[in-house]
Amino acid sequence: MGSDVSSLIKELSDKETRILEEIYRAGGEIMLRDIWRVMGIKSKAGMPFINKLEKRGLLVKENVGSGKRVMYRVRLTELGMAVARELTEAGSLMKVLTYDLLTKIPCFYCPYIDICGTTDEITPEKCEYLNKWIYGMISRGGAR
């Protein structure tokens, strides 16, 4: 299923990704009106995304309204849960990595950055500052 998940993730639009993440955060199922409220979009604009996700087998849409009132609940399928879990975990990791990578990575402050990797003496593999930073990230749980 891992390669299926990866290939599906590559095909998703930003809105489809966000919808899956919202459903996942809600425990795997949510009322459709709540998705529109959280995302700040109208149902007319969002329904094409829901329909695409349903066709891909990532979610199931159920009419839970009574009488003339149409209300839908969407529930992630097993595949949808796997995709949403992967997206959510990757997003959490990227938030940690983005901050640390952009503000604390020693390469940005290194006086040897222009020649790093061009000689055998100065390389990322031999850099004590870079290795110390990487081990610090791993020990804090920021890079798994």
N, C-alpha and C positions, 0 to 999 in steps of 0.2 A: 504494500500500500504506500510505502514511502515515496516511490517514484511517481505514483499517481498523484499524491498530495503535492509534490514539487511541481509537476507539470500543470496541475490545476491552479496553483498559486500564481504561476507566471501568466496565466490567461485572465486573471481577475482584474477588473477596473478598480480604481480607488474607492468608489462608492460601494461596489460589491464587497470589497475587503472590509470596509467600515461596517456594513450591514452584518456580515458574518461575525465580526468581533463584538458588536453590540449584542447579538443573540447569544453568543458564547458567554459574555459577561453576565447576562441575565439568567444563566443556568441552562441554556440550551433551547429555551423556548420563550417567546414574548409575543405580546399583542402587537399587531402591525402598526396600529396608531401610535404606540409607544416608540417604535423605531423612527417614525416620521418626526415625532416631537423631539427626540434626542438629536437627530441629525439635522433638524431645522429645514426639512423639505416637505413638499406637498405629496400626497399619495399618488397623484397623477404623474409626477416626475419620478417617483421611486418605484412604482410597480414594474416598469420594464426590467429593473435590476433584480427584483424579487423573482420575476418570471424566468429570467436567465439562470439564476441560482437554482431554481426548482428544476429546470430542464437539465441542468448539469448533475442533478441528484444530490445537491448539497443541503437542501431544505425541503420541507413539506409544508404546504399552506393549507389550513383547515378553516372552513367557515364555522364559526361558533356563535353567529348571530341567531336571533329568533324573529320570526315574522318578517316584516319588511326591512328590519335593520340588519345590514350586512356587516359583520365583524370577522376579522381574520386573526388567527393565531399562527405564527410560523415556528416550526420546530426543526432543529438541525438533525440531519440524518447522521449515521455513524461516520460516513465519509466527511460530511460537513463539520462534525465535531473535530475530526482529525485535522482538517484544513484550518479551522478557526483556532484550534490549540496551537498549531504551528505558527500562525500569523501573530497571535497574542504573545507567545514566548519570544518570537523574533523581534517584535516591536519593543518589548520590555528590555531585551538585551541591547537593542540599538540605542535606546535612550541612555543607558549607562555608558555604552561604548562611545557614543557621539560626544558626550560631555567630556569624558576622559581623553579621548583621542584628540579632541580639538584644543583642550586646555592644558593637558599635563604630559603629553607624549614628549619625551626628551629630544627627539629628533628636531623638533621645531626650534629648539634653543641651542642646538649643537653648533659649535664653531667649525666642525668638520663636515657639515652636511653636504657641501659642494663636492667633496672628494670621497664621501662615503660610498663604499662598494667599488671604487675604481682602483683600489690597491688591495693587496693581501693583508695589510696591517689594520686598515680601518674599514670594517664591514659591520653590517647589522648583527651578524652572528657573533661577533667578538665584542660588541659594545656592552660594557658593564652597566651603563645607565639604562639602555633599552632593556636589557635582561632583568634588571632590578625592577623596572616599571612593569614589565610583563608578569613577573612573579608576584608583584604587589596586586595586580589586577586579578590574577588567579586566586590568590589567598583571600581577597575580599569577596570573591564570588562574582566579580564583574565580567569575567570572560570564561564561559563554560562551553 
